[in-house]
Each structure stands twice: as C-alpha cells, then as structure tokens.
Amino acid sequence: MDILIISGLSGAGKSRVAAALEDLDFYCVDNMPVTLIPKFAELCVATRGRYERVALVTDVRSRESFDELFESLDELTALGLEYKILYVDATLETIVKRYKETRRRHPLTGEGLSLVEAVQREMRMLEPVRSRANYVIDTTGLTLGRLQRNLIRIFGGGADNKIKVTVMSFGYKYGIPIEADIVFDVRFLPNPFYVPELQNKTGQSKDVVDYVFKNGQAEEFLRRFEGLLEYLLPNYEEEGKLSLTVCIGCTGGRHRSVAVSEAIAKMFSEKGYSTECIHRDADKG
C-alpha cells in the first residue's frame, strides 16, 4: 500500500493537491489528525487491497503536533508500512496575496501576529517537516493544470496516465452532448438516410461506412483532424487535462457521425491513447 502524507504551508494548496491526487486513484482524507494516521493505515490494510493508494492531508502547527506526527510515522515503519511525505510550499508573497484575495484568516493570526508574521512563523515551524519531505512542490505561479501535470509526473506511473479520450457520436436534433469538449459537424458528408437499403442501418455497418467515405470528403476531414489532434493533445496534456471528449454530430446521429466517430476512435487508439467510442443516438428512431 502506498501512503502519502501531505503537509505544508496554510494557503499553499494542500487541498488542491489532494483533489488532483484523487484523479490519480488515491483515496484522500483531508485534515487527518496525526495521532490517527497509524490506526487509519491499519484499517486500510485490513481491507485487503481496497485502498492501495492513500493520501492523508494533515496540519502541524505546534511543537506537540510535530512530535505526534513523527511518532505516528515511526509507528507506520514499525507496522512494516512505507510512506512518503509531500510538502506543499509557496513564497511568502504568494501566501499573503492568497489570504488577502480570499479574506480568510491565517490559523496563526489569532496569536496577535500580523498576516506576514504569521506566515513567516509557520514557515519556521514547518522546516523540520520540509526537511524530511520526499517531494516538495512549490505552487507559486502554478496553474491548476500545471500542478496536476507535476503530480502526474511524480505519482502517475507513466504511460497509463496519458489523456483519456472519449469519442461520442450524436444527432443535432437531440441536442449537443453537455459533456463535449470539442464538437465537429459532419452534416456536409453524403447522407445514407436517403438511400432506402441503408436507412435502417447505422454507421457501424460496412455498407454505410463505404457510402459515407465514397467521395473522399470524409478521408480529407480525417486527415485534417489528425493534424489538429497532433497539435492539441500534447498541449492539453501539458496543462494537466486528464480526459477529452470529442463529439461528432450529424442530423440524427445514426449514420455519418457514427461512421466518422469509429474512424476517429481508431485513430486515437493507434496513437496509444486509451479510447472509448460511444454512440449516443444510434438506436433512436
């Protein structure tokens, strides 16, 4: 079982890190009391594989909580469990700006400190944790996408975390899918609906595919789409996008959009992307 302890400065983005790790199949718990870490780990072990990747967000803001944290980590070692520490950091100026923008109170300002003094004090207090961290992520200037990308690079496990692609055919008369990231209209292609022997078939039929691709327009569309794909996907991945839904529409969603969606899904798959092809309206009248 992988156990990740997430700590760091207040306002640096620990909760955002945990949310991003959930997309990488971590089971995340926010504000975990440090004394409960060993017991929680034992419960996870008892599930016999149900929780293989666990991330625990914890705050330590006193000498006592430091001692408790390190004692809890020593207990994990005694139980034969390995753990890693991820420290979430940011500059003084960044933390102060974030607190001013959100108008939240820093946890240490209640001790008669100004915001700047509170952040500086927390930085000093957390230095022992930072020095023991296996990973340090500085969120200064990081967009959410780039933060996700950094986490994927550290914890994602490689090629399996390439962007996941869903290709969905649909009929415009039933509305554009709300989950669409990119929408293409293929109503310019030859329409099999007006061919009696093809009308009741779908774009998964070879006869319909041959008809849709008969004049070269569909092939040209795919060629141009492939070029767009080769440009877009690396940029989406760089920004930390984990999934992409490409929607292909025709009038009824039975013929042209289905045939083209199948071809596009095959194209994505051949390029090494995990791909799913869905035909939302193919079974409608």
JONORBEL-V628603 format. One record per residue. N is the residue number from 1. RES is the residue in one small letter. NEAR is the number of other C-alpha atoms within 12 Angstrom. Layout:
N_RES_NEAR / N_RES_NEAR
//
This chain:
1_m_26 / 2_d_27 / 3_i_34 / 4_l_36 / 5_i_49 / 6_i_46 / 7_s_47 / 8_g_42 / 9_l_45 / 10_s_43 / 11_g_39 / 12_a_37 / 13_g_35 / 14_k_35 / 15_s_28 / 16_r_27 / 17_v_45 / 18_a_33 / 19_a_25 / 20_a_30 / 21_l_37 / 22_e_25 / 23_d_27 / 24_l_32 / 25_d_23 / 26_f_29 / 27_y_28 / 28_c_33 / 29_v_29 / 30_d_26 / 31_n_22 / 32_m_27 / 33_p_24 / 34_v_34 / 35_t_26 / 36_l_24 / 37_i_37 / 38_p_32 / 39_k_19 / 40_f_26 / 41_a_39 / 42_e_24 / 43_l_18 / 44_c_24 / 45_v_23 / 46_a_14 / 47_t_13 / 48_r_12 / 49_g_15 / 50_r_16 / 51_y_22 / 52_e_23 / 53_r_29 / 54_v_38 / 55_a_41 / 56_l_39 / 57_v_38 / 58_t_36 / 59_d_35 / 60_v_36 / 61_r_31 / 62_s_20 / 63_r_18 / 64_e_15 / 65_s_23 / 66_f_26 / 67_d_18 / 68_e_23 / 69_l_35 / 70_f_26 / 71_e_19 / 72_s_28 / 73_l_31 / 74_d_20 / 75_e_24 / 76_l_30 / 77_t_19 / 78_a_14 / 79_l_17 / 80_g_17 / 81_l_24 / 82_e_21 / 83_y_32 / 84_k_29 / 85_i_31 / 86_l_35 / 87_y_38 / 88_v_40 / 89_d_35 / 90_a_29 / 91_t_25 / 92_l_27 / 93_e_21 / 94_t_24 / 95_i_36 / 96_v_29 / 97_k_22 / 98_r_27 / 99_y_25 / 100_k_16 / 101_e_12 / 102_t_12 / 103_r_13 / 104_r_17 / 105_r_23 / 106_h_31 / 107_p_24 / 108_l_25 / 109_t_21 / 110_g_12 / 111_e_13 / 112_g_12 / 113_l_17 / 114_s_18 / 115_l_29 / 116_v_25 / 117_e_22 / 118_a_28 / 119_v_35 / 120_q_25 / 121_r_24 / 122_e_35 / 123_m_32 / 124_r_21 / 125_m_25 / 126_l_29 / 127_e_24 / 128_p_24 / 129_v_37 / 130_r_29 / 131_s_18 / 132_r_23 / 133_a_24 / 134_n_19 / 135_y_26 / 136_v_30 / 137_i_33 / 138_d_29 / 139_t_33 / 140_t_24 / 141_g_20 / 142_l_25 / 143_t_19 / 144_l_22 / 145_g_23 / 146_r_27 / 147_l_33 / 148_q_34 / 149_r_33 / 150_n_28 / 151_l_37 / 152_i_32 / 153_r_23 / 154_i_21 / 155_f_30 / 156_g_25 / 157_g_13 / 158_g_14 / 159_a_15 / 160_d_18 / 161_n_27 / 162_k_31 / 163_i_35 / 164_k_29 / 165_v_36 / 166_t_32 / 167_v_41 / 168_m_41 / 169_s_48 / 170_f_43 / 171_g_33 / 172_y_25 / 173_k_17 / 174_y_20 / 175_g_21 / 176_i_27 / 177_p_27 / 178_i_15 / 179_e_18 / 180_a_22 / 181_d_20 / 182_i_25 / 183_v_27 / 184_f_30 / 185_d_27 / 186_v_36 / 187_r_29 / 188_f_19 / 189_l_30 / 190_p_27 / 191_n_33 / 192_p_35 / 193_f_26 / 194_y_15 / 195_v_16 / 196_p_11 / 197_e_14 / 198_l_24 / 199_q_22 / 200_n_22 / 201_k_28 / 202_t_36 / 203_g_37 / 204_q_30 / 205_s_24 / 206_k_19 / 207_d_22 / 208_v_32 / 209_v_32 / 210_d_25 / 211_y_31 / 212_v_39 / 213_f_29 / 214_k_19 / 215_n_16 / 216_g_17 / 217_q_20 / 218_a_30 / 219_e_22 / 220_e_17 / 221_f_27 / 222_l_27 / 223_r_18 / 224_r_15 / 225_f_28 / 226_e_22 / 227_g_15 / 228_l_15 / 229_l_26 / 230_e_18 / 231_y_14 / 232_l_18 / 233_l_29 / 234_p_19 / 235_n_19 / 236_y_24 / 237_e_30 / 238_e_24 / 239_e_23 / 240_g_32 / 241_k_30 / 242_l_33 / 243_s_26 / 244_l_32 / 245_t_32 / 246_v_38 / 247_c_40 / 248_i_46 / 249_g_39 / 250_c_40 / 251_t_31 / 252_g_35 / 253_g_42 / 254_r_44 / 255_h_49 / 256_r_49 / 257_s_49 / 258_v_44 / 259_a_45 / 260_v_50 / 261_s_47 / 262_e_33 / 263_a_33 / 264_i_38 / 265_a_37 / 266_k_23 / 267_m_26 / 268_f_32 / 269_s_21 / 270_e_13 / 271_k_19 / 272_g_18 / 273_y_29 / 274_s_25 / 275_t_29 / 276_e_27 / 277_c_32 / 278_i_30 / 279_h_35 / 280_r_31 / 281_d_31 / 282_a_31 / 283_d_20 / 284_k_18 / 285_g_17
//
